[in-house]
Amino acid sequence: MKSLRKDSKRILDESEKPILTPEALVCALTHRHQKELSLKKRAIITIDRLSLKFLREKTGAKLNKFWDPYRIIYEIPRKNTILTRSIPSGPMLAALVEEISRFGSEEIIFFGLCGSIMDDLNIGEVIIAKGAIRDEGTSFQYLKNDYPIVLSNWFEYWAPIVEKKGFIPGTVWTTDGLYRETKKKVEKFTSKGACGVEMEVASFYAVCKYLNVKGIAFLLVSDMFRNGQWIPGFDSTEFKVGSEKILNFLAEESVL
C-alpha cells in the first residue's frame, strides 16, 4: 500500500517520448496525411459553440474539411488564423493544443470563463491571465512540481494592447474540482493572489510552455463567489456586454 501511495504522486516523466503522439492519433482518426492537415500559425480557441459561431460569422471563416468531423476547425480567408473549440476542462484543452501545435499553430489565444473570487472583480469584466495557480492535474504532466504558479509566455505582448480596452491583468486559480470550490479554498487562493477561479488556464499555460508555443488566456467573469455564496451572472446584461466586448476584440484585433 505504501508503494502504491508513493507511485500515485504526481511525477513528471521526462525520460521518454510518449507512445501515443498527436500526429498518429489525428491522422488515424481523420484518415488524412500529415501534409493535408497543416494549420495556420495562430489559433483562437473558445469553450462554447455560440462564441465560436460569432467569431466564424464575424470573420467569414470556412470549415477545414480535412479535420472534420474529428475537430471542428475554421480557417479565416486571407489570414493566418484558425478558429476552433475545446470542451471545457484542462485535459481537453491540453490535448487540443498538443494537436494543433503539431500541425502548425504556434500562437494560441484561449477565451474562457471564470468566477470572481475578488470583491472588486465583477460580472462582465474581462481578465487577461498573467498566470494560474496549479490546483489541477494536467499541468503536472508537463511541468515539475517546483512551480506553484505557471505563467503565460505571451502576456507581455498582449498586456499593453488590452490595457486601453479595460481588460484586467490578474492571476487565476485553476481547479479540476468544479463542485469542490469551498469557502475555505476560495479564501486560501484569494490570499495567494488569485482574482478568479476556472478550470483550464494552468493546464493551457503548462502545455504551451512545454511545447514552446505562445499562449495567452482571456477570461470573461460569468459568476461570483461572495461570503460563501455563489452568484450566477450568465443571463445578466453585464455578461452579455462583456461577451460582445471580448468577442469583437478577438475578431477585429487578434486575427493574424
C-alpha positions in Angstrom: 0.0 0.0 0.0 2.9 2.4 0.8 4.4 1.7 -2.6 1.1 2.4 -4.3 0.8 5.8 -2.5 4.3 6.6 -3.5 3.7 5.7 -7.1 0.5 7.7 -7.2 2.3 11.0 -6.6 2.4 13.5 -9.5 5.7 12.7 -11.2 6.8 14.2 -14.5 8.4 11.6 -16.7 10.9 13.4 -18.9 12.9 10.3 -19.7 10.9 9.0 -22.7 8.8 10.2 -25.6 5.0 9.3 -25.4 3.9 6.1 -27.0 0.8 7.8 -28.5 1.5 11.0 -30.4 -0.9 13.7 -31.6 0.3 13.1 -35.2 -0.5 9.4 -35.0 -3.9 9.8 -33.4 -5.1 12.7 -35.6 -4.0 11.0 -38.9 -5.7 7.8 -37.8 -9.0 9.4 -36.9 -9.2 11.7 -39.9 -7.8 9.2 -42.4 -5.6 12.0 -43.8 -1.9 12.5 -44.4 0.0 15.0 -42.2 0.5 17.5 -45.0 -3.2 17.6 -45.7 -3.8 18.5 -42.0 -1.4 21.5 -41.8 -2.8 24.5 -40.0 -2.2 28.3 -39.9 0.1 30.0 -37.5 -2.4 31.5 -35.0 -5.3 29.8 -33.3 -8.2 31.2 -31.3 -9.9 28.7 -29.1 -13.3 29.1 -27.4 -15.1 26.8 -25.0 -18.7 27.3 -26.2 -20.4 27.0 -29.5 -22.1 30.4 -29.5 -18.7 32.2 -29.2 -17.2 30.1 -32.0 -20.3 30.8 -34.1 -20.0 34.6 -33.5 -16.3 34.6 -34.5 -16.9 32.4 -37.5 -19.6 34.7 -38.8 -17.7 37.9 -38.0 -14.6 36.8 -39.8 -16.1 34.8 -42.6 -14.2 31.7 -41.6 -14.6 28.5 -43.6 -14.7 24.9 -42.4 -11.4 22.9 -42.7 -12.8 19.7 -44.3 -9.6 17.7 -43.7 -10.1 17.8 -39.9 -13.9 17.4 -40.0 -15.5 15.6 -38.1 -12.8 14.8 -35.6 -12.2 18.5 -34.8 -14.3 21.5 -35.9 -11.7 23.9 -37.2 -12.4 27.0 -39.3 -9.9 28.9 -41.4 -10.2 32.7 -41.9 -9.7 33.5 -45.6 -6.6 35.6 -46.5 -5.5 35.5 -42.8 -3.1 33.3 -40.9 -5.6 32.3 -38.2 -7.8 29.4 -37.4 -10.8 29.2 -35.0 -11.7 26.1 -33.0 -13.4 25.0 -29.8 -12.4 22.9 -26.8 -14.6 21.0 -24.4 -14.3 22.8 -21.1 -11.5 21.3 -18.8 -7.8 21.3 -18.7 -7.1 17.9 -20.1 -9.3 18.5 -23.2 -7.7 21.9 -23.9 -4.2 20.5 -23.4 -5.0 17.7 -25.9 -6.3 20.2 -28.4 -3.2 22.4 -28.0 -0.9 19.4 -28.5 -2.7 18.5 -31.7 -3.0 21.9 -33.4 0.6 22.8 -32.5 2.0 19.7 -34.1 0.3 20.7 -37.3 1.4 24.3 -37.5 -0.2 26.6 -34.9 2.4 28.4 -32.9 0.4 31.2 -31.3 -2.7 30.2 -29.3 -5.3 32.5 -27.8 -7.8 31.0 -25.4 -11.1 32.6 -24.5 -12.9 31.1 -21.5 -15.0 31.9 -18.5 -14.2 32.4 -14.8 -15.8 33.0 -11.5 -14.8 36.1 -9.5 -13.3 35.5 -6.0 -12.2 39.1 -5.5 -14.6 41.7 -4.2 -13.9 44.3 -6.8 -14.0 42.0 -9.8 -17.5 42.0 -11.3 -19.6 40.0 -13.8 -18.9 41.1 -17.4 -15.3 42.2 -16.8 -12.5 40.6 -18.8 -9.3 39.2 -17.3 -6.0 38.8 -19.2 -4.4 35.9 -17.2 -0.8 36.6 -16.3 -0.6 33.2 -14.6 -2.5 30.4 -12.9 -2.1 28.7 -9.6 -2.0 25.0 -10.1 -4.7 23.1 -8.3 -5.5 20.5 -11.1 -3.7 17.5 -12.5 -2.9 18.1 -16.2 -0.2 20.8 -15.7 1.9 18.3 -13.6 2.2 16.1 -16.7 4.1 18.9 -18.4 5.9 20.8 -15.7 7.7 19.9 -12.5 6.1 20.4 -9.1 8.5 23.2 -8.3 6.3 25.8 -9.9 3.1 26.6 -7.9 2.1 29.2 -10.5 2.5 28.7 -14.2 2.9 32.0 -16.2 1.9 32.9 -19.7 4.8 33.2 -22.1 2.9 35.8 -24.2 1.5 38.1 -21.5 4.0 40.9 -22.0 3.0 41.3 -25.7 -0.8 41.5 -25.0 -0.9 43.4 -21.8 -0.3 46.9 -23.2 -2.6 46.2 -26.2 -5.6 45.3 -24.0 -4.9 47.8 -21.2 -6.8 50.5 -23.1 -9.7 48.1 -23.6 -10.1 47.9 -19.8 -9.1 44.3 -19.5 -7.8 43.4 -16.1 -4.4 41.7 -15.6 -4.5 39.0 -12.9 -3.6 35.6 -11.6 -6.3 32.9 -11.5 -6.8 29.7 -9.6 -7.2 26.6 -11.8 -9.1 23.7 -10.3 -10.4 20.4 -11.8 -12.9 20.0 -8.9 -15.9 22.1 -10.1 -18.1 21.2 -7.2 -15.3 21.3 -4.6 -14.8 25.1 -4.7 -15.4 25.5 -0.9 -15.4 28.7 1.1 -12.1 27.7 2.7 -10.5 27.1 -0.7 -11.8 30.4 -2.0 -10.2 32.2 1.0 -7.0 30.3 0.6 -6.5 31.1 -3.1 -7.6 34.7 -2.7 -4.9 35.1 -0.1 -2.4 33.7 -2.6 -3.3 36.5 -5.1 -5.9 34.8 -7.3 -8.8 37.0 -8.5 -10.8 34.3 -10.2 -11.3 30.6 -10.5 -11.6 28.5 -13.6 -10.7 25.1 -15.0 -8.3 25.4 -17.9 -5.6 28.1 -17.7 -2.9 26.3 -15.6 -3.1 23.3 -18.0 -3.1 25.5 -21.0 -0.1 27.5 -19.9 1.8 24.4 -18.9 1.4 22.7 -22.2 2.3 25.9 -24.1 5.4 26.2 -22.1 6.3 22.5 -22.6 5.7 22.7 -26.4 7.4 26.1 -26.7 4.3 27.7 -28.3 2.9 31.1 -27.4 -0.2 31.1 -25.2 -2.5 33.8 -23.7 -5.9 33.4 -22.0 -8.7 35.9 -21.8 -11.4 35.2 -19.3 -14.9 36.7 -19.0 -16.3 36.8 -15.5 -19.5 34.9 -15.6 -20.3 34.4 -11.9 -19.1 35.4 -8.4 -18.3 33.9 -5.0 -19.3 36.3 -2.2 -19.5 35.4 1.5 -19.8 31.7 0.9 -22.5 32.2 -1.7 -22.4 31.6 -5.5 -23.9 34.3 -7.6 -24.5 33.4 -11.3 -24.5 36.1 -14.0 -24.9 34.2 -17.2 -28.1 35.9 -18.1 -27.2 39.4 -16.9 -26.8 42.5 -19.1 -23.2 42.9 -17.8 -22.3 39.4 -19.0 -23.7 40.0 -22.5 -22.0 43.3 -22.8 -18.7 41.8 -21.7 -19.1 38.9 -24.1 -19.6 41.2 -27.0 -16.6 43.3 -26.0 -14.1 40.4 -25.8 -15.5 38.6 -28.9 -15.3 41.8 -31.0 -11.7 42.3 -29.8 -10.8 38.7 -30.8 -12.4 39.1 -34.2 -11.1 42.5 -35.0 -7.7 42.9 -33.3 -6.3 39.4 -32.6 -6.5 37.8 -36.0 -3.2 37.5 -37.7 
